Amino acid sequence: MDISLSELQSALGHTFLRPELLTRALTHRSLAHEQALENGDEPAAGDNERLEFLGDAVLGLVVAESMFLLHPEWREGELTRVRAQLVSRQHIAEVAASVDLGRHLLLSRGEDRGGLRRKTTVLSNAMEAVLGAMFLDGGLEPVRGFVRHRVLGETAEQLARDLHSGAALGNYKSALQEHLQAAHAGTPVYKVRSESGPDHRKRFLVEVRLKPAEGEPGKPLARGLGSTKKNAEQDAARRALARLTRALAAGSTAPAEETAAE
């Protein structure tokens, strides 16, 4: 196992006893097909698609189990809504990005040049394949550890708050935009202010500003933190919406500024 895959294993929190499983999980069908053609063989099942199938099922089970144990007060509908967000293609792609999975994918030369490493579908599929490989290598325990830390983490906590408040799950950016449009106040614009931490444990600080018109710098509304840019944007939107709501309740038309994430 080379150094880069050792780094990936560290980010996954699991050292493979059978490293060939991890290699298979990272092998895109484009490379498997390219290698078969170069060797004069028929295309074989040397890619990660079977592991993806398994990992999808394992992911769903572990997320459902975690939600069931963490929230005994939730009914079936609430559990289903939160699980759907946590196992969504977009969220799993963000989880994959948080461990820098794209850098480790094994692609054909053509697909590598075509930017496949950054595509949401490819990242989410590969992440599921890796979870399938982790399950075959070590059972449910390493998958549970990864899911608790990476898949649930701050996202699950935020979704629980959304559910409790009656907000649309995971949709603070949309809710903020709708709020500002209704008030004819302008458009929210997001900008990354800083990044910190190693590649597999990044932290992003994002600022959301209110732009009344094109070309104007806009008024700072809030800042948010997250393990991905999208999570940080959602956090910033949540904080901005909370401040706007408090300002409205207090009878103020101007939102209070937030200079740093709480």
Buried (B, 14 or more C-beta within 10 A) or exposed (E): EEEEBEBBBBBBBBBBEEBEBBBBBBBBBBBBBBBBEEEEEEEEEBBBBEBBBBBBEBBBBBBBEBBEEBBEEBEEEBBEBBBBBBBEBEBBBBBBBBBBBBEBBBBBEEBBEEEBBEBBEBBBBBBBBBBBBBBBBBEBEBBBBBBBBBBBBEBBEBBBEBBEEEBEBBBBBEBBBEBBEEEEBBBBEBBEBEEEEEEBEBBBBBBBBBBEEEEEEBBBBBBBBBBBBBBBBBBBBBBBBBBBEEBEEEEEEEBEEBEEBE
